[in-house]
Amino acid sequence: MSPTSPTSLARSVRPDPSCVTARADPSDASAGAPSPGPSSPASGVPSRRGTRLLGSLTLAAGLAMLSACGGGGAGDGGEDFVNAPPTGPNPIDAFVGVYDLTGNWDGQDGDVASLVIRERGDDGRADVLLYDLDDLNGGDNCYVRPGSGGFVELDVTGERVFMNRVAPFDSAELSLSGTTLVIDYIGVDDAEFTYQAPSVGITETDLTPPC
């Protein structure tokens, strides 16, 4: 499975069947309309004033047709769960917690780290921080808190959950297997990886001592 970032998912717009075959016919617009004016005696072509009037009527008929069909905007007929999260239970809420990443998550066997997924904010996203324990090569055995983190959000369907801006798991799709966080992401050379991090019964404030 290749996870796809929410920003790259596009919604197809299905036109209203009642509008598919409807077309603005210039002859319909001109029927019942005022005479376009006298023709040029030399050529038999309608005068400029008459041509402009006919064009205006055709345009008005076309706009009326679009209005009746709902406008044809990119967001018509669908919902944007990225910018407008659904009301009621949100799939992101099930992921809130602290997860043990200890392992080869960054290419170093046994590297101790914790992934924290916070409560959702007003924008519908949940902040994510990766705390890495400075325990390698004579480290200070303290948790390095990143200056900035990433976030978890829903895709446009409101069903799939993605994590962004958390190296090395950027643009990763999240799921749960019991209480274990399953992270599907794309690594080096577009290789697909799955990393599993069990939930631990602690809170973010328990990640001590800080560096």
C-alpha beads as a LAMMPS data file, in Angstrom:
LAMMPS data file: protein, C-alpha beads

211 atoms
210 bonds

1 atom types
1 bond types

-500.0 500.0 xlo xhi
-500.0 500.0 ylo yhi
-500.0 500.0 zlo zhi

Masses

1 110.0

Atoms # bond

1 1 1 0.000 0.000 0.000
2 1 1 1.362 3.371 -0.957
3 1 1 0.180 6.066 1.421
4 1 1 -0.899 9.281 -0.214
5 1 1 -0.627 12.691 1.384
6 1 1 -3.983 14.485 1.854
7 1 1 -2.642 17.407 -0.072
8 1 1 -2.209 15.191 -3.139
9 1 1 -5.692 13.668 -3.138
10 1 1 -8.063 15.225 -5.573
11 1 1 -11.841 14.912 -5.567
12 1 1 -13.562 14.188 -8.825
13 1 1 -16.576 16.317 -9.598
14 1 1 -19.544 14.512 -11.074
15 1 1 -21.861 16.739 -13.066
16 1 1 -25.584 16.696 -12.445
17 1 1 -27.049 14.283 -15.042
18 1 1 -29.804 16.780 -15.756
19 1 1 -27.134 19.237 -16.841
20 1 1 -24.968 16.972 -18.967
21 1 1 -27.010 17.247 -22.126
22 1 1 -28.182 20.808 -21.553
23 1 1 -26.433 23.268 -23.816
24 1 1 -27.004 26.964 -24.426
25 1 1 -28.195 27.219 -28.039
26 1 1 -27.774 30.666 -29.581
27 1 1 -30.906 30.036 -31.624
28 1 1 -32.880 29.534 -28.393
29 1 1 -31.545 32.768 -26.983
30 1 1 -32.505 34.679 -30.067
31 1 1 -36.010 33.227 -30.222
32 1 1 -38.409 35.721 -28.785
33 1 1 -35.623 38.292 -28.437
34 1 1 -35.893 41.766 -29.996
35 1 1 -34.797 42.045 -33.575
36 1 1 -31.031 42.470 -33.665
37 1 1 -31.424 45.499 -35.844
38 1 1 -31.151 46.209 -39.525
39 1 1 -28.608 44.396 -41.657
40 1 1 -25.870 46.148 -43.466
41 1 1 -27.256 46.939 -46.938
42 1 1 -23.992 45.985 -48.606
43 1 1 -23.353 42.563 -47.062
44 1 1 -26.555 41.316 -45.463
45 1 1 -24.587 40.812 -42.166
46 1 1 -26.290 41.985 -38.942
47 1 1 -25.122 45.326 -37.642
48 1 1 -22.586 45.520 -34.760
49 1 1 -25.318 46.598 -32.347
50 1 1 -27.442 43.581 -33.258
51 1 1 -24.470 41.223 -32.926
52 1 1 -23.630 42.552 -29.455
53 1 1 -27.228 42.165 -28.324
54 1 1 -27.393 38.572 -29.563
55 1 1 -24.090 37.765 -27.847
56 1 1 -25.322 39.230 -24.561
57 1 1 -28.502 37.183 -24.672
58 1 1 -26.533 33.999 -25.390
59 1 1 -24.172 34.703 -22.469
60 1 1 -27.097 35.361 -20.117
61 1 1 -28.699 32.065 -21.128
62 1 1 -25.443 30.231 -20.491
63 1 1 -25.022 31.781 -17.031
64 1 1 -28.576 30.896 -16.125
65 1 1 -27.900 27.278 -17.108
66 1 1 -24.765 27.120 -14.951
67 1 1 -26.623 28.627 -12.006
68 1 1 -29.374 26.048 -12.302
69 1 1 -26.797 23.266 -12.306
70 1 1 -25.080 24.334 -9.109
71 1 1 -22.263 26.478 -10.429
72 1 1 -19.716 23.790 -11.295
73 1 1 -17.221 24.761 -8.548
74 1 1 -14.418 22.364 -7.589
75 1 1 -15.955 21.639 -4.197
76 1 1 -19.555 21.116 -5.332
77 1 1 -21.086 17.843 -4.271
78 1 1 -18.390 16.930 -1.739
79 1 1 -17.017 17.764 1.696
80 1 1 -13.517 18.886 2.617
81 1 1 -12.557 17.083 5.824
82 1 1 -9.062 18.565 5.764
83 1 1 -10.259 22.129 6.288
84 1 1 -13.638 21.285 7.810
85 1 1 -13.376 18.214 10.078
86 1 1 -16.584 16.203 10.547
87 1 1 -18.693 16.823 13.595
88 1 1 -19.065 14.124 16.229
89 1 1 -16.524 11.319 16.747
90 1 1 -13.277 11.928 14.876
91 1 1 -10.972 9.037 13.831
92 1 1 -7.932 11.026 15.013
93 1 1 -9.074 10.833 18.641
94 1 1 -8.290 7.100 18.779
95 1 1 -4.612 7.830 18.087
96 1 1 -4.011 10.246 20.954
97 1 1 -1.316 8.925 23.300
98 1 1 2.369 8.094 23.720
99 1 1 3.964 5.341 21.624
100 1 1 7.312 3.593 22.086
101 1 1 9.418 3.895 18.926
102 1 1 12.462 2.139 20.402
103 1 1 14.188 0.183 17.655
104 1 1 15.627 0.882 14.234
105 1 1 13.278 3.754 13.466
106 1 1 16.134 6.077 12.409
107 1 1 18.618 3.493 11.161
108 1 1 20.244 2.832 14.539
109 1 1 19.330 -0.393 16.297
110 1 1 17.921 0.034 19.780
111 1 1 17.529 3.810 19.583
112 1 1 15.093 4.822 22.328
113 1 1 12.401 7.315 21.358
114 1 1 8.744 8.109 21.990
115 1 1 6.107 9.472 19.654
116 1 1 3.499 11.754 21.223
117 1 1 0.173 12.444 19.500
118 1 1 -1.666 15.225 21.293
119 1 1 -5.351 16.088 21.443
120 1 1 -6.889 17.707 18.382
121 1 1 -6.798 21.471 18.121
122 1 1 -9.415 23.892 16.812
123 1 1 -8.159 23.307 13.269
124 1 1 -8.998 19.589 13.484
125 1 1 -5.343 18.544 13.498
126 1 1 -3.397 16.856 16.297
127 1 1 0.163 17.977 17.009
128 1 1 2.854 15.293 16.993
129 1 1 6.252 15.391 18.736
130 1 1 9.050 12.848 18.582
131 1 1 11.122 12.652 21.771
132 1 1 14.514 11.047 21.174
133 1 1 16.430 9.797 24.222
134 1 1 20.054 10.958 24.079
135 1 1 21.443 7.580 25.134
136 1 1 23.891 6.685 22.355
137 1 1 27.648 7.160 22.355
138 1 1 27.878 8.400 25.919
139 1 1 24.795 10.590 25.747
140 1 1 23.222 12.376 28.695
141 1 1 20.264 9.978 28.964
142 1 1 17.788 12.815 28.615
143 1 1 14.939 13.340 26.186
144 1 1 15.574 15.746 23.339
145 1 1 12.381 17.674 22.678
146 1 1 12.177 18.861 19.076
147 1 1 11.833 22.570 18.459
148 1 1 8.890 21.869 16.176
149 1 1 6.859 18.824 15.336
150 1 1 4.405 17.549 12.827
151 1 1 0.695 16.897 12.802
152 1 1 -1.941 14.247 12.233
153 1 1 -4.917 15.000 10.010
154 1 1 -7.716 13.364 8.069
155 1 1 -7.678 13.048 4.313
156 1 1 -10.513 14.453 2.191
157 1 1 -12.630 11.322 2.686
158 1 1 -12.718 11.855 6.452
159 1 1 -11.732 8.213 7.000
160 1 1 -7.962 7.850 6.484
161 1 1 -5.471 9.323 8.966
162 1 1 -2.100 10.751 7.921
163 1 1 0.957 12.023 9.777
164 1 1 3.091 14.750 8.233
165 1 1 6.387 16.515 8.952
166 1 1 7.689 13.884 11.345
167 1 1 11.006 12.518 10.065
168 1 1 11.505 9.829 8.975
169 1 1 7.746 9.168 8.776
170 1 1 6.669 12.143 6.675
171 1 1 3.429 11.633 4.733
172 1 1 2.756 8.393 6.589
173 1 1 -0.624 6.710 6.885
174 1 1 -1.581 5.644 10.389
175 1 1 -3.712 2.779 11.615
176 1 1 -4.163 0.872 14.858
177 1 1 -3.734 -2.817 15.564
178 1 1 -5.171 -3.100 19.043
179 1 1 -3.142 -0.540 21.000
180 1 1 -0.177 -0.635 18.612
181 1 1 0.368 2.241 16.203
182 1 1 1.041 1.051 12.655
183 1 1 2.950 3.543 10.504
184 1 1 3.045 2.972 6.724
185 1 1 5.466 5.312 5.002
186 1 1 7.765 5.790 2.021
187 1 1 11.495 5.673 2.719
188 1 1 14.661 5.993 0.692
189 1 1 14.382 5.189 -3.028
190 1 1 10.576 5.158 -2.711
191 1 1 10.672 1.920 -0.734
192 1 1 7.576 1.111 1.319
193 1 1 8.035 0.497 5.044
194 1 1 5.820 -0.358 7.996
195 1 1 6.857 0.490 11.533
196 1 1 4.945 -0.554 14.633
197 1 1 5.020 1.307 17.937
198 1 1 3.145 -0.015 20.969
199 1 1 1.203 2.368 23.170
200 1 1 2.647 2.945 26.629
201 1 1 0.697 3.918 29.712
202 1 1 2.383 7.263 30.275
203 1 1 1.778 10.883 29.347
204 1 1 4.025 13.408 27.649
205 1 1 5.031 14.903 31.013
206 1 1 6.469 11.532 32.018
207 1 1 9.190 11.769 29.357
208 1 1 11.893 12.921 31.730
209 1 1 14.454 14.169 32.244
210 1 1 14.416 16.728 29.427
211 1 1 17.737 17.775 27.926

Bonds

1 1 1 2
2 1 2 3
3 1 3 4
4 1 4 5
5 1 5 6
6 1 6 7
7 1 7 8
8 1 8 9
9 1 9 10
10 1 10 11
11 1 11 12
12 1 12 13
13 1 13 14
14 1 14 15
15 1 15 16
16 1 16 17
17 1 17 18
18 1 18 19
19 1 19 20
20 1 20 21
21 1 21 22
22 1 22 23
23 1 23 24
24 1 24 25
25 1 25 26
26 1 26 27
27 1 27 28
28 1 28 29
29 1 29 30
30 1 30 31
31 1 31 32
32 1 32 33
33 1 33 34
34 1 34 35
35 1 35 36
36 1 36 37
37 1 37 38
38 1 38 39
39 1 39 40
40 1 40 41
41 1 41 42
42 1 42 43
43 1 43 44
44 1 44 45
45 1 45 46
46 1 46 47
47 1 47 48
48 1 48 49
49 1 49 50
50 1 50 51
51 1 51 52
52 1 52 53
53 1 53 54
54 1 54 55
55 1 55 56
56 1 56 57
57 1 57 58
58 1 58 59
59 1 59 60
60 1 60 61
61 1 61 62
62 1 62 63
63 1 63 64
64 1 64 65
65 1 65 66
66 1 66 67
67 1 67 68
68 1 68 69
69 1 69 70
70 1 70 71
71 1 71 72
72 1 72 73
73 1 73 74
74 1 74 75
75 1 75 76
76 1 76 77
77 1 77 78
78 1 78 79
79 1 79 80
80 1 80 81
81 1 81 82
82 1 82 83
83 1 83 84
84 1 84 85
85 1 85 86
86 1 86 87
87 1 87 88
88 1 88 89
89 1 89 90
90 1 90 91
91 1 91 92
92 1 92 93
93 1 93 94
94 1 94 95
95 1 95 96
96 1 96 97
97 1 97 98
98 1 98 99
99 1 99 100
100 1 100 101
101 1 101 102
102 1 102 103
103 1 103 104
104 1 104 105
105 1 105 106
106 1 106 107
107 1 107 108
108 1 108 109
109 1 109 110
110 1 110 111
111 1 111 112
112 1 112 113
113 1 113 114
114 1 114 115
115 1 115 116
116 1 116 117
117 1 117 118
118 1 118 119
119 1 119 120
120 1 120 121
121 1 121 122
122 1 122 123
123 1 123 124
124 1 124 125
125 1 125 126
126 1 126 127
127 1 127 128
128 1 128 129
129 1 129 130
130 1 130 131
131 1 131 132
132 1 132 133
133 1 133 134
134 1 134 135
135 1 135 136
136 1 136 137
137 1 137 138
138 1 138 139
139 1 139 140
140 1 140 141
141 1 141 142
142 1 142 143
143 1 143 144
144 1 144 145
145 1 145 146
146 1 146 147
147 1 147 148
148 1 148 149
149 1 149 150
150 1 150 151
151 1 151 152
152 1 152 153
153 1 153 154
154 1 154 155
155 1 155 156
156 1 156 157
157 1 157 158
158 1 158 159
159 1 159 160
160 1 160 161
161 1 161 162
162 1 162 163
163 1 163 164
164 1 164 165
165 1 165 166
166 1 166 167
167 1 167 168
168 1 168 169
169 1 169 170
170 1 170 171
171 1 171 172
172 1 172 173
173 1 173 174
174 1 174 175
175 1 175 176
176 1 176 177
177 1 177 178
178 1 178 179
179 1 179 180
180 1 180 181
181 1 181 182
182 1 182 183
183 1 183 184
184 1 184 185
185 1 185 186
186 1 186 187
187 1 187 188
188 1 188 189
189 1 189 190
190 1 190 191
191 1 191 192
192 1 192 193
193 1 193 194
194 1 194 195
195 1 195 196
196 1 196 197
197 1 197 198
198 1 198 199
199 1 199 200
200 1 200 201
201 1 201 202
202 1 202 203
203 1 203 204
204 1 204 205
205 1 205 206
206 1 206 207
207 1 207 208
208 1 208 209
209 1 209 210
210 1 210 211
